[in-house]
Amino acid sequence: MTNELINIVIECIRKSSSYTGPINEDTTLRGLGLDSLAIIGIIFEIERRLDIDILTNANDGAIPETVGALADLVGRCIDRQ
């Protein structure tokens, strides 16, 4: 996971949600007030921005719990493409 990916994930969260507080890699997505549908929307925004297919490339299909875990998932999907 790189700082660049974490920053992209945070930017997409800010664009797709109304949360304005601090966010870092340990921040839980549920702690941001995001439900599973909002998280999927953020994943779609990341896919659009990076031109990748996260949901198809994810092995287990589980929704990541933290910003860092989402950035890790994005990194693994980028590596597979």
N, C-alpha and C positions, 0 to 999 in steps of 0.2 A: 504494500500500500504506500503510495506516495502522497506527499502533501498536496500535489497538484490534483490528484483524484479526490482527496478529502475536500479540497476547496470547491471543486466542481460539484460534488454531492451537496455541499452546504449551499452553494449558489442555487442549485435546482430546488432544494428544500425551501429556500427563501422565496423563490419565484412562484412555487406551487402551493405555498401555505401562507397563513397570516401570522405565523410565529415571528416575533421580533427580538427575542432574547438571545443570550449567548448560545452558540452551538460549537461543539468540538467533537473529536472522533469517539469519545466515550458517551456522548449524549444518546439516550435511547430515543428511538423514533416515537414510541408511545408517550414518552415524557414530553415530547413536543406537541402532544395533543393530536397526533396523527392516527387515524384508524387504518385498517388494511386497504381500503379503497383509496385513501389519500396517498398511502405509501406506493401503491401500484401506479398512481398518477405521477408521482415523483420518479419512479423507475422509468416510465414512458418518456418523461422529460429528459432524463439522462440518456436514454437510448437515442432520442432525436438529436440531442446535442452532440453526442459522440459517434453517431451512426453505427451503433452496435445493437445486438439483440440479446438483452440480458436474460429475459425469461426463458427463451429457447435454450440458452447456453448454461443455465443454472442446473446443477446436478440434482439437487434435492427438492427444488421448488419451494423451499422454506423462505419466508420473508425475513430478512436480516433484522436483528434487534437494535443495533446501534449504527450510528453514522459511519464508524470505522468498519463495521462488518459489511455495510452496503458498499463502501469504497473498495474493500477486498473483493467482493463479488464482481464489481465493475472491472477491477484489474484482471481477475481470472478470465472474464469474458473477452476482454481485449486481447489477452494472451492466446486465447483459442482461435481468434479470427485471423 
